[in-house]
Amino acid sequence: MRLLSALAAGSQQLARRFFVRAALASACALSGAIGLGFATYALFEALRLQYGAVNASIVLGAIYLVVAGILYLCYRRAGPTLVANAPSGLSQGRPGNAEALKKAAGQASEAPQAVALAMSVELVKQLTPLQLTMLAVISGFVAGRRL
């Protein structure tokens, strides 16, 4: 009997801890979503007064697309995936990819976009997450300046 009561008490404590953590996580997510909504509205109003409703919407859309791109890059970085169209040897992330890059450059007349994509994949693999984020911020700034 003592064993069963000890197991029941342990499982109750585990269940209680799980529900408390789940409630706190959902409260954090809800609070963050509400804060993001208010921040978006405030930014929209500030931009609307200065540039008009259409341009403010475009800027906010661009900001959210840049954030989505950064999060997508973080997602891709978290799980190793292979590039399907990359030439042989480029998707394994080995340090000796110089031969594969030369081979891909030799095929440049066939598919220059594929070669550029393969070379950019190699470049992205060598960058840290902070460098990737800064690259996305700079490209978003440049794209915003061109609007």
C-alpha positions as CSV (number, residue, x, y, z in Angstrom):
1,M,0.0,0.0,0.0
2,R,2.8,2.4,0.8
3,L,4.3,1.8,-2.6
4,L,1.1,2.7,-4.4
5,S,0.5,5.8,-2.3
6,A,4.1,6.9,-3.0
7,L,3.6,6.4,-6.7
8,A,0.3,8.2,-6.7
9,A,1.8,11.2,-4.8
10,G,4.8,11.3,-7.2
11,S,2.5,11.2,-10.2
12,Q,0.3,13.9,-8.7
13,Q,3.3,16.1,-8.1
14,L,4.5,15.5,-11.7
15,A,1.0,16.3,-13.1
16,R,0.7,19.4,-11.0
17,R,4.2,20.6,-12.1
18,F,3.3,19.9,-15.8
19,F,0.0,21.8,-15.6
20,V,1.6,24.8,-13.8
21,R,4.4,24.9,-16.5
22,A,1.8,24.6,-19.3
23,A,-0.3,27.4,-17.8
24,L,2.7,29.6,-17.4
25,A,3.9,28.9,-20.9
26,S,0.5,29.7,-22.4
27,A,0.3,32.9,-20.3
28,C,3.7,33.9,-21.6
29,A,2.7,33.3,-25.2
30,L,-0.6,35.2,-24.7
31,S,1.2,38.1,-23.1
32,G,3.8,38.2,-25.8
33,A,1.1,38.1,-28.5
34,I,-0.8,41.0,-26.9
35,G,2.4,43.0,-26.5
36,L,3.3,42.3,-30.2
37,G,-0.2,43.5,-31.2
38,F,0.1,46.7,-29.3
39,A,3.6,47.4,-30.5
40,T,2.5,46.7,-34.1
41,Y,-0.5,49.1,-33.7
42,A,1.7,51.8,-32.2
43,L,4.3,51.5,-35.0
44,F,1.5,51.5,-37.6
45,E,0.0,54.7,-36.1
46,A,3.4,56.4,-36.0
47,L,4.2,55.4,-39.6
48,R,0.7,56.2,-40.8
49,L,1.0,59.8,-39.5
50,Q,4.3,60.2,-41.3
51,Y,3.9,58.3,-44.5
52,G,0.2,57.3,-45.0
53,A,-1.7,54.1,-44.4
54,V,-0.6,52.2,-47.5
55,N,3.1,52.9,-47.0
56,A,2.9,52.1,-43.3
57,S,1.3,48.8,-44.1
58,I,4.0,48.0,-46.6
59,V,6.7,48.8,-44.0
60,L,5.1,46.7,-41.3
61,G,4.7,43.8,-43.8
62,A,8.3,44.1,-44.7
63,I,9.4,44.0,-41.1
64,Y,7.3,40.9,-40.4
65,L,8.7,39.2,-43.5
66,V,12.3,39.9,-42.4
67,V,11.5,38.6,-38.9
68,A,9.9,35.5,-40.5
69,G,13.0,35.0,-42.7
70,I,15.3,35.2,-39.6
71,L,13.1,32.7,-37.7
72,Y,13.1,30.4,-40.8
73,L,16.9,30.5,-40.9
74,C,17.0,29.7,-37.2
75,Y,14.6,26.8,-37.8
76,R,16.8,25.5,-40.7
77,R,19.9,25.9,-38.6
78,A,18.3,23.8,-35.8
79,G,17.7,20.7,-38.0
80,P,20.2,19.5,-40.5
81,T,18.6,19.3,-43.9
82,L,20.2,18.6,-47.3
83,V,19.8,20.9,-50.3
84,A,18.1,18.8,-53.0
85,N,19.4,20.6,-56.0
86,A,23.0,21.2,-54.8
87,P,25.8,19.5,-56.7
88,S,27.3,16.4,-55.1
89,G,29.4,17.2,-52.0
90,L,28.0,20.7,-51.4
91,S,25.2,19.6,-49.1
92,Q,27.3,17.5,-46.7
93,G,29.0,20.5,-45.1
94,R,32.5,19.1,-45.4
95,P,35.6,21.4,-45.3
96,G,37.0,19.9,-48.5
97,N,34.3,21.3,-50.8
98,A,36.7,23.2,-53.0
99,E,36.6,20.5,-55.7
100,A,32.8,20.5,-55.7
101,L,32.7,24.3,-56.0
102,K,35.1,24.2,-58.9
103,K,32.9,21.5,-60.5
104,A,29.8,23.6,-59.9
105,A,31.6,26.6,-61.4
106,G,32.5,24.5,-64.5
107,Q,28.7,23.9,-65.0
108,A,28.1,27.7,-64.7
109,S,27.1,27.9,-68.4
110,E,24.3,25.3,-67.7
111,A,22.8,26.7,-64.6
112,P,24.3,29.9,-63.2
113,Q,21.5,30.2,-60.6
114,A,22.1,26.8,-59.3
115,V,25.8,27.6,-58.8
116,A,25.0,30.8,-57.1
117,L,22.6,29.0,-54.8
118,A,25.2,26.3,-54.0
119,M,27.8,28.9,-53.2
120,S,25.4,30.9,-51.0
121,V,24.5,27.7,-49.2
122,E,28.2,27.2,-48.4
123,L,28.5,30.8,-47.3
124,V,25.5,30.5,-45.0
125,K,26.9,27.3,-43.4
126,Q,30.1,29.2,-42.4
127,L,28.2,32.1,-40.8
128,T,27.2,32.2,-37.2
129,P,23.5,32.8,-36.2
130,L,24.4,36.4,-35.1
131,Q,26.1,37.1,-38.5
132,L,23.0,35.7,-40.3
133,T,20.7,37.9,-38.2
134,M,22.9,41.0,-38.9
135,L,22.9,40.1,-42.7
136,A,19.1,39.9,-42.6
137,V,18.8,43.2,-40.7
138,I,21.1,45.0,-43.2
139,S,19.3,43.5,-46.2
140,G,16.0,44.5,-44.7
141,F,17.3,48.0,-44.2
142,V,18.5,48.3,-47.7
143,A,15.2,47.0,-49.1
144,G,13.3,49.5,-46.9
145,R,15.4,52.3,-48.2
146,R,14.7,51.4,-51.8
147,L,10.9,51.5,-51.1
